[in-house]
């Protein structure tokens, strides 16, 4: 067995530890520096970590722009209507 493994609770079933490989390129992190991002995401280098940060920033911007478009659409979809009240008599 290479890398570190932990017991998952099932007999004869061991899973790789989350710090075994870089989250971007999959490179082994055994006996090397580990660069962390957002608490529990490991990377083999500053470059891999930066790549993930840029991906996350792009997703957040896309999500925010989608939300702002929906808000502006909902405002424009309810036009101001004039409502007249009164009594109409039909003979």
N, C-alpha and C positions, 0 to 999 in steps of 0.2 A: 504494500500500500504506500503510495506517495502522498505527501501533504498531510495535513491534519484532518482527522475525522472525529465525529462525535456520535455518541449513541443516541439514536432517535426514539428509543423505547420499545422497538420491535426486535425480537431475537434475530441474530444474524443480519441485521439491517443497519448499516452505518452510512451516513451521508457526509458529503464534503462540507467542511466548515465554510462559512460565507467569506472568510478572509483568505481563502486559498487562491483566488484568481482575480485579476483586474476586471472590473465591471464593464469596461469598454472593449479592450482587446483580448481578454481572456488569459493574458500572460500569468504564469505562476508567481505568487507573491512570497513563496517560501524563501527564507533567508535574504529578504530584500526590504527596502524601505516601503512603507505603505502610506499612501496619501489618501486621507479620508475626506468625504464630502457629505453634507447633510446627515451627519451622525453615524450612519452605518453603511456607507457605500465606499468600498475600497478601490483604489487605483494604483497602478504600478509607477506612474510618473505624474509630474505636474501637467504635462501636455494632455494626458488622458483625462485627468480631472477637469482641466479647462474645457476640453471638448464636451464633456457631460454638462458643465455649467452653461455653455453656450446653447446646447440643445434645450436645456430646461428654460433658459431665458426666452428662447424662440417660442416654445410652447406657451409660456406665460403671457407673452405679448399677443400671440394669436388668440388665446382664450379671452384676454381682456378686450381685444378689438372686436371679437364676436359678441361679447356682452354689450359693448357700447353701441354696436349696430342694432342689436335687438331693442335696446332702450329707445334709440332714436326712431326706429320703425314703429314701435308701439305708440309713441307720441304723435307721429305723423298720421297714423292710421285712424285716429279718432278726431276727425275734423270738428271744428266748432259749428254747431247747428243752432239755429235760432228756433225756439219753440214758441209758438203763439197759442195763447189760451183764450178761450171765450166760449160763447154758447152759439151753436149753429142750430137753426130751426128749419126743418124741411117739411113742406106741406104736400 
